[in-house]
């Protein structure tokens, strides 16, 4: 059994990765390498609502890496990266929708 985790990028995450600059891609590569030994190294945020069971880590002021941990034979687990871009836009949209629901009269 391997002592670490295997890291896999979804097709969306692979596509997202190509949209970053070279320095940002180097930062992402370093993050992924570190996640092979400890995917929960700080700062790591456990997500809620429609992303319950998933985690995120900041890449930039606008983008976050969203991932989940899956079982993987021969490893501690698989870090499955769902996406690398756009998390903040989705969270903002969900918050605006929830605020609109709360402001509606009964």
C-alpha positions as CSV (number, residue, x, y, z in Angstrom):
1,X,0.0,0.0,0.0
2,X,1.2,3.5,-0.9
3,X,1.7,5.9,2.0
4,X,0.0,8.8,0.3
5,X,-2.9,9.8,-1.8
6,X,-3.3,9.7,-5.6
7,X,-4.4,13.0,-7.2
8,X,-6.7,13.0,-10.2
9,X,-8.1,15.9,-12.2
10,X,-11.5,15.8,-13.7
11,X,-11.8,16.8,-17.4
12,X,-13.2,20.2,-16.2
13,X,-10.2,20.7,-13.9
14,X,-7.8,19.8,-16.7
15,X,-9.5,22.4,-19.0
16,X,-9.6,25.0,-16.2
17,X,-5.8,24.5,-15.6
18,X,-5.1,25.6,-19.2
19,X,-6.7,29.0,-18.5
20,X,-4.2,29.9,-15.9
21,X,-0.9,31.7,-16.4
22,X,2.4,29.8,-16.1
23,X,3.1,31.1,-12.6
24,X,-0.4,30.1,-11.5
25,X,0.0,26.6,-13.1
26,X,3.2,26.2,-11.1
27,X,1.4,27.2,-7.9
28,X,-1.4,24.6,-8.7
29,X,1.2,21.9,-9.5
30,X,2.9,22.6,-6.1
31,X,-0.5,22.4,-4.3
32,X,-1.3,19.1,-6.0
33,X,2.1,17.7,-5.1
34,X,1.5,18.6,-1.4
35,X,-1.9,17.1,-1.5
36,X,-0.4,13.7,-2.3
37,X,0.8,13.5,1.3
38,X,-1.8,15.6,3.1
39,X,-4.8,16.9,1.2
40,X,-6.1,18.7,4.3
41,X,-3.1,20.8,5.0
42,X,-4.2,24.3,6.1
43,X,-5.9,26.3,4.9
44,X,-8.5,23.9,3.6
45,X,-12.2,24.7,3.8
46,X,-15.0,22.1,4.1
47,X,-17.8,23.1,1.9
48,X,-21.5,23.1,2.6
49,X,-24.9,23.3,0.8
50,X,-24.8,21.8,-2.7
51,X,-21.1,21.1,-2.3
52,X,-21.4,19.2,1.0
53,X,-18.7,16.5,1.3
54,X,-16.2,18.5,-0.8
55,X,-13.3,20.8,0.1
56,X,-11.7,23.9,-1.3
57,X,-8.4,25.6,-1.3
58,X,-7.6,29.1,-2.5
59,X,-5.7,29.5,-5.8
60,X,-6.3,33.2,-6.3
61,X,-8.6,36.0,-5.2
62,X,-11.1,34.7,-7.7
63,X,-10.5,31.0,-8.0
64,X,-10.5,28.0,-5.7
65,X,-9.6,24.3,-6.2
66,X,-12.7,22.2,-5.3
67,X,-11.9,18.6,-4.5
68,X,-13.3,15.5,-2.8
69,X,-11.6,12.5,-1.2
70,X,-12.6,9.1,-2.7
71,X,-11.5,5.5,-1.9
72,X,-8.6,4.3,-3.9
73,X,-7.2,0.7,-3.6
74,X,-3.6,0.7,-2.6
75,X,-3.6,4.3,-1.5
76,X,-4.9,6.2,1.6
77,X,-7.4,7.7,-0.9
78,X,-7.9,9.6,-4.1
79,X,-7.9,13.4,-4.2
80,X,-10.4,14.0,-7.0
81,X,-10.1,17.6,-8.2
82,X,-13.5,18.7,-9.6
83,X,-12.5,22.2,-10.8
84,X,-10.0,25.0,-10.4
85,X,-12.0,28.0,-11.5
86,X,-15.2,29.9,-10.8
87,X,-16.1,28.6,-7.3
88,X,-16.6,32.2,-5.9
89,X,-19.1,33.0,-8.7
90,X,-21.2,30.0,-7.9
91,X,-21.2,30.8,-4.1
92,X,-22.1,34.4,-4.8
93,X,-25.1,33.3,-7.0
94,X,-26.3,30.8,-4.3
95,X,-26.0,33.5,-1.6
96,X,-28.0,36.0,-3.8
97,X,-30.7,33.4,-4.4
98,X,-30.9,32.6,-0.7
99,X,-31.2,36.3,0.2
100,X,-33.9,36.8,-2.3
101,X,-35.8,33.9,-0.8
102,X,-35.5,35.3,2.7
103,X,-36.7,38.7,1.7
104,X,-39.9,37.5,0.1
105,X,-43.0,38.0,2.1
106,X,-44.8,35.0,3.4
